[in-house]
């Protein structure tokens, strides 16, 4: 229950003066003991309840000459308003909110943290009293747009405050904050839903209208009425973009299941439909991206990501096609004028925008867009440049872009449109750029002391599985690339190792480490390429290519194993075991070796039947148990491979007849693997 607290609330001027002194001592004194005592006294004051504290804080604000005193008074009021259960009457809370609004209106040039504190106070009181009513037809705290009208009609400073209030209110209503911990989740959802259903759309339209007044498009080039070199105008644009973004990221759909594929979909209410039917809403944010400085362009991209993710059912087929065309043309213009994309955050967010475009639109819809051929070429060039030049500074971009192309290629089998998708034109270049960047990264990581991506096996396996899907679009070119690189680097590795005993120079050791890392990447990439076969229709020519690749890796494994008594690479060994897992499950497993695959194995390295293939596995397992028993990761993965082989009845029967396995069974002692 709220306490009406109708007693005398006239502030004690003596105590107010004392509080001013304590604030000065806390923030400005050089004496640590004095600061500690001041802090103790101020904390004790903030723990008080009732209207008397409210009156003292108001007087403190009226008298304050220091921003520290203002900050303390505002913080105290916020704690008082947020306390559960509330000890202030409805009238006292209304007076507090009105006072804070008036104070902001009459003090538009406060330091930023005092302004922010007052904004938080107003928003907190508004949310806490959202369901408080003066009578049946009038709510106490819901005149949210009307409250800021006087700010929006005032000076630039006051306009900034008005927009800041709306941005903070929208954020506060959407999220469970620290002040909500004593409120039930049901009550929070009721407040969030009420605000969304009754006020959010009007606030979003207001943000778009205010953003629209700052930009005009004449001919092909948009122009701005905002002077971004002027601090207050810059801040106004920042809060306007923040407000629009807060509206677009609001929780529109209370029952979204986090396990569903449409989690990234923005479930815009049907009542908002007219705004998104008007493509000028979308174009507005593309225009703003061209105009705002790099420090603000990230928010315009984030708004575009949300707009691109708007649920498909909001628009009809013809309307959606027009909407999509506007998106694609805007994306083309950004790639053609990439100045702001030099910022890594902007680059990553734009890459996310590209991914969301594919997530929300089918390939059959994209190819129908008028300028699709130009768009896909630009996106391909953007991707290749990212993989080659920006893999280190924009790792998130790499993740988004490889996911984009994997999803594009993955939908080719379902494409019914007659227009060419052109993916087979660009995917070989994209695969080449990614593979080249991974090989180049080895030397950079070594020389600059960076974290080695090869140590994060989960991430690289995810990316390489996606790469293998992209590569299957033109598998012949991908296999040719891998075989060429494997042959070149394996030859350099063999030449280096054959002369290594005569050269122990630092340069020789560095070159060996680089070659080991590059071989590790190629083995992982080849493994994922072979493993991707299960996702595609059976093609005998692909099986023959897989046989070629497998033969190269087995030859490489034989080469590197010859140097194991002297030296070896843990990362390369883990990659090799990973390859053997993929090889087994795709081409051995519980079925006979595929005809063209086994034929190439026989022709290149003389493996004529399954027993001979299993002997290769067995020999590798024995080798690892002997030489890598000190490495827990390799030992674990090797034993897992052995278990997988043994779980197949046919394989197990053949395994026990192999000489290496019989030797292992007779010597499975600690001394054997020590």
N, C-alpha and C positions, 0 to 999 in steps of 0.2 A: 504494500500500500504506500502511496505517496504521502509525505507529510506536508500539510498545508503551510506550516511554519508562518503563522500570521503575527508573530511577535515583532518587536522593534528591530529593524534591519538597518538603522542609521549607522554608517561605518564609523569606526573609531579612528579619527585622523591621526592620532598618536601612533597607533599600530601600523597604519598605512605608511607613515614616514619611516617607521622602523623597517618595514618590508623593503622600501626603496633602498635603504642603507644596506640591508642584507644582500640584496641583488647586486649592488655595487661591489660589496666585499667578495661575493662568490665569483664574479666574472672578471674583476679588475684587480683584486688584491694580490700582492706578491707573497704574502704570509700564508703558508700552507695550513697552519693551525687555524688561522682566522677564516680561511676558505672552508675548512671542514666544519667549523662551528656554524658558519652562515648556511651551509648546505643542510646541516642537521635541523636548523630552525625553520628553513623554508620547506623542507620535506614534512615537518610536523604541521605546518600551516596547510599544506596541500591535502593532508589527511582529514581535515575538518569537513563537516557537512553543513547543509542548511543555507538559507537565504542570506545570512550575515556574511558568509564567505563570498557569495556572489556580489554583494554590495561593495565589499572591500576591494575585490578585483576590479570592479568597474571604476571605482575612485582611483585605484592604482593606475589604470589605463589612462584616465583623464589627466592625471598629473604627470605621467611618465615622460621623462626627457631622454631616457636611454632605451634602446631597442631590447636590451637585456631585461629590463623591468617589464616592458611590454610582452616579451616572450614568456616570462614567468607568469604574468597575469593570465595570458591566454591559455597556457598549458594547464594552469590550475582550474580554469573554467571548463576546459575540455574534460579533465578528470572528474570534475564535479558532475558534469552532464552525462558522462558515460558510466557512472557508478550504478551497480545493480544490487538491491533495488534502488530506484531513484528517490532521493530525499527532497527534490524540488517539486513544487506544485506546477500544474500546467501553465498557470499565469506567469510564474517565475521563469519557466523555460521559454515561453513566448517572448517575454521581455529580454531574456538573454540573447535570443536569436535576433530580435529587432535591433538591440543595441550593437551587436557585432556587425550587422549589415550597415547600420548608420556609421559606425566607426570606420569601416572600410571605405564607404562612400566619401567620407570627409577627410580620410587620410590615404589618398591613392598612391603616395610615394613612400610607403613604409619599406623597411628592408625586407628582402624576399622571405626570410624565415618567419617573420611576424605575420606577413600577409598570408603565407601558407597556413600558419597556425590558426588564424581567424577563419580561413576557408574550411579547414578541417572541423573547427568548432561548429560552424553553421551547419555543415553537412551532417555531423554526428547528431546534433540536436534534431535535425530534420528526420533522419532515419529512425532514431529512438522514438520519436513521437508520430511516426507515419500513420498510425491508426487512431491517434487522438482526435476527437471531434469536439467542436464548440457546440454544435447542435446536430440535428439529423441531416442537415443540408450543407454543412460547412466544416471542412477539415481545418485543423489548427496549423499544419505545417506543409500543405501541399501546393501552395502558390509558387511553385519552383521557377517557372518561366517569368511570371510577373515580378518576382523578387529581383531578378537580374535586369529587367528592362531599363531601369534608370541607369545602370552601369553601361549597358550597350549603347545608350543614347548620349553618354557623356564623352569625356576626353579619351584619348587612346589608352592612358593608364587605367581609367575606370573600365573601359571596354575589356581590357586584359583581365581585370578582376572578375568581371561578369562571366566571361568564358571559362576562366579558371574554376569558378564556383560550379558551373555546369559539368565540367570535365571531372572534377573531384566527386561530385554527387553521383554521376553515372558510374564511376569506378566503385564507389563505396556501396551503392545499391546492388552491384553485381557480385561482389566478393564477400566471403566470410572473413571479417577482419578480427583483430585482437579484441575489440570491444564487443564482438558478437559471441564470445565464448560462453557467456552466461545466458544467452538466448537460445531457445531450441532451434534446431535446423528447420523444422516446419515453419516456425515464425519467420525465419530469415527468407525462406522460399516464398512465403506469402507476400512479404514486403517487396522482394525482387520482382515477382510476377505482377503485382499491382503497379509498380513503377513502370515496368516494361509495357504493360497493356494500355496504360493511360497517358504516359508522358514521353516515352522514349522516342517514338516516331516524330513527334513535334520537335524534340530537341535535335534529332538527326537532320531534319529538314532545315532547322535554324542554322546548324553548323554548315550545311551545304550552301545555304543562302549567303551567309557571311563569307565563306570561302569564295563563292562566286563573285562577290563584290570586289575581291582583291585581284581578279584576273579577267582580262577581256581578250578574246581572240579575233584578230584582224588579219584576214587572209590566212596564211599558213602558220604564222608565228603568234603564240600567246604573249601578252604583255601584262606586267604586274603594276598595280597601284601601290604596292607595298615597297617601302624602302628598307631592305633587309640590313642595311648598315646602321639603321636607327634602332637602338636596343628595344624600345617598347613595341615598335612595329614587328620586330623579329619575334618577340615574346608572344605577341598577339597571334601570329601565324602558328607558332609552336603549340599554343593551347587550343587553337581551332582544329588543327590536325589531330591533336590528342583527343579532343572531344569527339570528332568524327570516328576515330579509331575505337574509342571506348564504346560508342554506339554499335559499331559493326562487330565487335567482339563480345557483345553482351550474350548472356545465356538465354537464347530464344526458345530452347527446347528442353524442358525439365527432365525428360526421361531418356535422354541419349545414352545408349549403352556403349561403354568405352571399348567393348570388344567388337563393335560393329565397324564395317569398312567405311561408313559415311561419317566417321567422327569429325573429320575436317570440314564437313559440309556446314555452311552457315544457314541455319533454318529461319530465314527471314519470314516474318508473318505475311499472310496474304494481304493484309491491310497496307503493307508497304509497296505493293506491286506497282502502282503508278510511278513511283520514284525510279524504279529500275526499268520500267518500260521506256523511260526517257533516257536515251543513251548519253545525253549531255551530262548526266550524273557521273557516268563512267569517264567520259572525256574530261570532266573537270579535274579529276585526280591525275590523269596523264598530263594535262596542261600544267597543273601545279608542280609535278615532278620536274618539268622542264624549267620552271621558274625559280623554285626555292633553292637555297644554298644546300650544299652536301650535308650540313648538320641537321637539316630538316627533311631531306629527301627520303630517309629511311622510313619515316612515318607515312609518306605518300605511298611508298611501295607496300607497306604493311596494309594500308587501306585497300590497295588494289588486290592484294592476296585475298582479303576477305570478300571483296566484291566478286572476284573470279570464282570463289567457292560458294556463292549463293545457290541454294538448292535449285535443281533443274526444273522442278514442277512449278516454280513461281511463274514461269513464262511458257507460252505456247511454242510450237516448233518454229514458226516464222519469226516470232519475237526473239527466240533464243538464238537463231541464226544471225539476226541483226546485232544482238548483244555480243555474240562471239566475234563477229567481224570487227566490232569496235575494239575489243580486247586484243585481237591479233594485230591490228594496225597500230595500236598503242605500243605493243611490245616491239614491233618492228622499228618504230621510231626511237625507242630507248636504246636498242642495240646499235642503231645507226649513229646515235649521239651519246656515247657511253661515258661522258665526262664524270658523272657522279659515281659510276660503277668502279672507279679506282679505289673507293673506300671499301674495305673488306666486308663490313656489315651490309652495306648497300648491295654489294655483289652477291652475297649469300641470300639476301632477301629477294633479289630479282630472280635468282636461280630457283628459289622456292615458289615464286610466282609462276615460272615456267612449268614446274612440276604440278602445281595446283590446276593449271590450265588443262593438262592431260588428265588429271584425276577427275575433273568434273565434266569433261567433254570427250566423246568417243572419237576415235581416229576417223571414223566415217564422217563425222561432222567437221573435223578439222580440215580434211582434204577438200571439202566443198567450199571453204572460205576463198574469196576471190584471189587474194594474194598469198595463198598457201605456199606455192613453190618458192617465192622470195622469202617468206617467213621461215620455212624449214631450212633453207640454205643459211640464213642469218643465225638461226639457233645452233646449227651445226658448227659454224665458224666460231661462235661464242663458246661453245662447248670445247672445241679443240684448243682454243686459246687458253681456256681455264685449265684444262688438263696439262698443257705444256708449260705454261708460265705461272700459274697461280695456285698450283696444288699445295704449296707450302703455306701461303698467306690466306687462302680461302678453302680450307678442308670441307666446310659444310657445303660449299658450292659444288664440290666434286661429288659429295653424297647425293645432293638433290638432282644433279644433272645425269648421273649414271642411272638413278632411279627413273628419271624422265624417259631416257632412251630405252631402257629395259621395258617399260610399260608401253611405249609406242610400238616396239617390235613385237611384244607379246600379244598384241591385238591384231596383227596382220592376218592370222588365219580366219578371223571373224569379219574381215573387211569385205563389204559387198559393193562399195562404191566403185564406179568405173574410173574415176580420176586416179592418176598414179600417186602413190604415197611417197615415192622417191627415197624411202628409207634405205634401200639397198645401195643407193648412190653415196650416201654419207656415212653409213655405219662402219664401213671398213676404215675410213679416215679417223673416225672417233675411236675405234678399237686400237688403231695404231698409235694415236696420240696418248691414250691411257697407258698402254703397255710401255711406250717410250718414257713416259713420265715416271713410271714405277722404277724402271731401270736407272734413270737419271737420279732419282731420289736417293739411291743407295750411297753414292759418293757425297751428295750434299749432306745427308744425315751423318755420315762418318766424319766429314771435315768440320761441320758446325756443331757437332755434339748434340743433335736433336734426338727426341724420342724416336725410336725405330718403329715404323708402322708394322713391320713384320712381327713385332712382339705382341700386337693386338690381333690375334688370329681370328677372333670372332668378327671384327670389323672387316678385315681383308677378305674373309670367306664370303661375307654378305655381298661386298662390292664385286668380287670376282664371279659369284653366281649370277649377279646382274649382268656383268660384262659378257659372260658366256651366252646369255640369252641374246644380247645385242650381236655378238659374233655369229650366231647361227643364221642371221639374216643373209650373210654371204660367208658361209663356213669355209669355203675354199680359200678365200683370201686370208681369213684369220689363221687357218692351219698353215698356210704358206709362210705367213709372218712368223709364227711361233717356231716352225722348223728352221727357218733361216736364222733366227736369233739364237736358238738352242745350238745350232751347229757352230756359229761364230763364237759364242761365248765359251762353249765347251772346248773348242780348239784353243782359244786363248788361255783357258784354265789349264789344259793339259800341257801346253808349252811352258807356262809359268811354273807348274809343279815339277816338271822334268828338270828344270834348271834351278829349282829352289834350294837344293842342298848346297849349291855353289854360291848362293846369294842370300844373305840374311839381312839385307838392307831394309830400312824403314819403308822405302818406296815399294819394295817387293811385298812386304807384309800388308801395306795399304791396298795395293792392287789385288792381292789375293782376297782380302776382306770384301772389296767391291765386287769381284767376280763371284764370290760365294753368295753375296746378297742378291746379285742379279740372277744367278741360277735358282736361288730360292723362289724369287718372284716368278720366274718362268715355269718352275715346277708347279707352283700353286695355280697359276693361270691355266696351264695345261690340264691339271686335275679337274678344275672347275669346268673347263670346256668339255671334257669327256663326260663329266657328271651331268651336264645339261641335257644329255641325250634323252633322258626319261621324259622331258617336257615336250618332245617333238615327235612327229610321225617318223616311223622307221624308214631311213634312207640308207641304202647300201653304200652309196658313194661316201656318205658321212662316216659309216663304219670303217671303210677303207682308210679314210683320213685319220680316224682315231687310232687305227692300227699303226699308221706311220708315226703319229705323235707318241704313242705308247712305246714303240721301239726306240725312239730317240731318248726317252726318259730312262728306259731300262739300260740302254747303253751308257748313259750318263751315270746311272747308279753303280754300274760295274766299275766305271772309271774312278768315281769318288771313293768307292769302298777299298780300292787298292791303296789309298793313302791313309786309311783309318788308323792303322797302328801308329802313325806319326802324328797326324793332325786331322781335324774334321770340323765341320760347322754344325752347331746345334740347330740353327734356324733352317739350314738346308736339309738336315736330316728329318726334322719335323715335317717339312714340306713333302719330302719323299714318302714318308709313312702316310701322309694325307692323300697323296696321289695313289698309293697302293690300295687304300680304302675305296677310293672312287673306281679304280680299275676293277677291283674285285666285285663290287656291287653292280656295276653296269655290264661288265663283259664276262664275268665268271659266275659268281654267286650260285644260284640254284638252277642255272640253265647252262646249256652248252655254249661255247664261244661262238659268236656270230661269224658267219661264213667269210665275208670279205675282211673282217677284222682279223680273224685267225690266219687267213691267207697271207696278209701283209706281215704279221708277226713271224710266220714261217719263212717268208721270202727274205726278210731283212735280218732277223737275228736267229733263225732256225728253231723257233719254238713251235713244234708240230702238233702238240695236243695239250689237253688240259693238265695232264700229269706233269709235263715239262714246265708249264706256267706255274703250277703250284710249287714246283721245286724252286723256282725263282723267289717266290714268297717265303718259302721255308728258309732258304739260304740267307735272305735279308733279315728275317727274324732272329736267326742264330747269330748273325753278325752283330745286330744291335744289342742282343742280350750280352754278348761278349765284350763289346767295346763301348757301349753306352749305358752300362748298368749304374754309373754314377749320376746319370741325368734322369731325374724323376719323370719329366714330361715325356721324353722319348721312350723311356721304359714303359710308362703307362699306355701310351698310344700303340706301342709295339705289341704289348700283351693283349690289348683290345683287338688288334688285327688278328692275332693268333686265335682269340676266342671266336671272332666272326668266322674265320676259316673252319674252326672245329665244329661250329653249330650246324654247318651243312653236312648232312649224312654222306653224300657222295664225295665231298671234298675231304671229309675226315678220313674216310676209307682209303682215299688215295694218298693223303698226307702221311699216314703211318707207314707207308711203304717207301717213303722217300728217305734216302740215306741221312740227310741233315737232320730230319726229324727224329729218326731212330737214335742218332748220336745225342740229340738234345734230351730225349727221354731217358737215356742211360746216364746222362751227366747233369741232371737238373739239381745241382747242388750249389751251395753258396760259393764254393771255390770256382765253379764254372763261370759265374757272372761277376766275379770280383776282379 
